[in-house]
Structure formats: structure tokens, C-alpha cells
Amino acid sequence: MAYGTASSMVRAERFTRSIPAMVDSDTPTFSFEFFPPKDDDAEVSLWDSIRRLEKLSPSFVSITYGAGGATRDRTVKLTQRVLESTSLTPLAHLTCVGHSVGELRAIVGSYAAAGVRNILALRGDPQGGLGQPWTAHPEGFDHADELVELVKGLGDFTVGVAAFPDGHPESHDIADDVETLIRKEAAGAEFAVTQMVFDVESYLRLRDELTRRGSMLSVIPAIMPITNARQVVRMAELAGQPMPTAVTDRLDRQGDDAVGVRAEGMAIATESSRRLLDEGAPGIHFITMNRSSATLEVFGNL
């Protein structure tokens, strides 16, 4: 056998590893979300987390994509580095925000050149932030299903999309959210990853309504272990999905006890994850905030 052939075969297998195939298997998937670092110190911290979590052999990891293309280049580079220097399968984020169709084609081409074959196609938040009106690029897309169709037409990609168990900020009710997911599925989406799930019942309602409508879309719930109550509450508000009182009441009872808040946050994440898996969720997607200790703890509990 020629030198390098075996390693090349391993690389080729990872390049073509299908996230939908893993999600649809009988074994639950466990995956992690990272975001591109803003400076050298943050990059050191991120790679420490990646190496620690890599030891858990996750099904895949996702790399976020900043609104308005703020982290576009860093996202592509980080995704490529994950693919080339780790054993992990990356899922690259891509949004419509601030991009023409031509620019989106170029970004997808960058992913393809790097060997990335799994993309999470998102419309993205308004450039002015949630609460501001959505304005599409004059030569771009208005909806995520258009982006899904573009990516599927550009090569052998598997495409995931976002799901909103507590309702998208611009939807009126669960029927709107289900209809949007069905349009994405019709455009070629093969799985979905939710926003942060704090209310398991909301996830189950969305999943069951999709099934009732005949959808085959697998929906992976995202869990964010709570280590800082104020930060997570603020993040939830910015995402347009205030945390349920059942969660905030448990955190409030800890007062200013940072250790108690963290312990309660780990308990909430563990309980939610266990119930989601017991109810048949295809896996858990952990939002890590580029740290590993909380995710490792919840994973160990499971």
C-alpha cells in the first residue's frame, strides 16, 4: 500500500460522513456547537475545549456564522481546520443575511473546496437585531428554503435547517413554524436543529405536529447548560424566546450563590436531556459557548 493511502481513506470517509444518516440511526447523536474566536486568547480557549470534547467522539460539531457575515472568513477557516486537524465531522452554518446569491455561491464553494459536505442553512436574524424588520439583500434571498435549494443544487451536500419550538419571533403560532419547516424539507432539508430548548413540551408539540403533517424531518433539540443565569436569560430574550418560569424560579431560588446556580443549571440541562431522549429525540446538540466543563458534566450525567 502506498504511503498515505490509509489516512487518505479515513479523510475521505470523514468528508462524506452524512449527518442525516447518523441522526436517523437507532443510536442517539451527541453534538456540540462552537463559534469562531475573536482573538488569540479566545482561540486558545476554544481549541482546548475542542480537544477535550473530541475525546467524547461526538457525532458532529457545528460552527456558527455571524450575522451579516461578521465571522464569515473565520467560520470557513475554523470549519476547515476542524476537518483537517481533528477526528470531528463539522456542520458549517450559513445565513442569507447581507449576501447576494453570488456571494452565497462563493461561500458554498469555499466550503466545498475545504471538503465540508454538511451545511446548516439559515435565513438569519435581521441585521439590526431581533425586533427590527427583516430586509433581504437586493440580490439575495428572503427565506431559508431558497438557501436550502441553492446549496442542494451546488453539489453533494447534506443540509440542515433551524427549528423554533417556542416559535420564531416573526411567526404567529405553531402552525406557521410547522409550515415553514415543511417548506424547508420540500426544498431539500434533511434534518433540523432547534434553538435552545428550555421547555421540553414545546419541542414535543413541534415534533408531533410535524409528524401529523407527514413530515419525515428529524429535529435535534439544542441544550445549553446554564452556568450564568443572567447571561442565559439575556441570550434567550435576544433570541425572542424568554425562559419559562419553571426554569427561572429554580435559578432564582439560588440567589447570588454562583455555585448553587451552576449546580441547578447542570440539573436542569441533565433532566431536560434525559426526558428528550426518553421521548424519542434523535439526539442532543449542546451549545457549548466555547467551553467544555459544563458540557462534559452534563454528558457524563447522561
C-alpha positions, 0 to 999 in steps of 0.5 A: 500500500502506498504511503498515505493511502490509509489516512487518505481513506479515513479523510475521505470517509470523514468528508462524506460522513452524512449527518442525516444518516447518523441522526436517523440511526437507532443510536442517539447523536451527541453534538456540540456547537462552537463559534469562531474566536475573536482573538488569540486568547479566545482561540486558545480557549476554544481549541482546548475545549475542542480537544477535550470534547473530541475525546467524547467522539461526538457525532458532529460539531457545528460552527456558527456564522455571524450575522451579516457575515461578521465571522464569515472568513473565520467560520470557513477557516475554523470549519476547515481546520476542524476537518483537517486537524481533528477526528470531528465531522463539522456542520458549517452554518450559513445565513442569507443575511447581507449576501447576494446569491453570488456571494452565497455561491462563493461561500458554498464553494469555499466550503466545498473546496475545504471538503465540508459536505454538511451545511446548516442553512439559515435565513438569519436574524435581521441585521439590526437585531431581533425586533427590527424588520427583516430586509433581504439583500437586493440580490439575495434571498428572503427565506431559508428554503431558497438557501436550502435549494441553492446549496442542494443544487451546488453539489453533494451536500447534506443540509440542515435547517433551524427549528423554533419550538417556542416559535420564531419571533416573526411567526404567529403560532405553531402552525406557521413554524410547522409550515415553514419547516415543511417548506424547508424539507420540500426544498431539500432539508434533511434534518433540523436543529432547534434553538435552545430548548428550555421547555421540553413540551414545546419541542414535543408539540413541534415534533408531533405536529410535524409528524401529523403533517407527514413530515419525515424531518428529524429535529435535534433539540439544542441544550445549553447548560446554564452556568450564568443565569443572567447571561442565559436569560439575556441570550434567550430574550435576544433570541425572542424566546424568554425562559419559562418560569419553571426554569427561572424560579429554580435559578432564582431560588439560588440567589447570588450563590454562583455555585448553587446556580451552576449546580441547578443549571447542570440539573436542569440541562441533565433532566431536560436531556434525559426526558428528550431522549426518553421521548424519542429525540434523535439526539442532543446538540449542546451549545457549548459557548466555547467551553467544555466543563459544563458540557462534559458534566452534563454528558457524563450525567447522561 
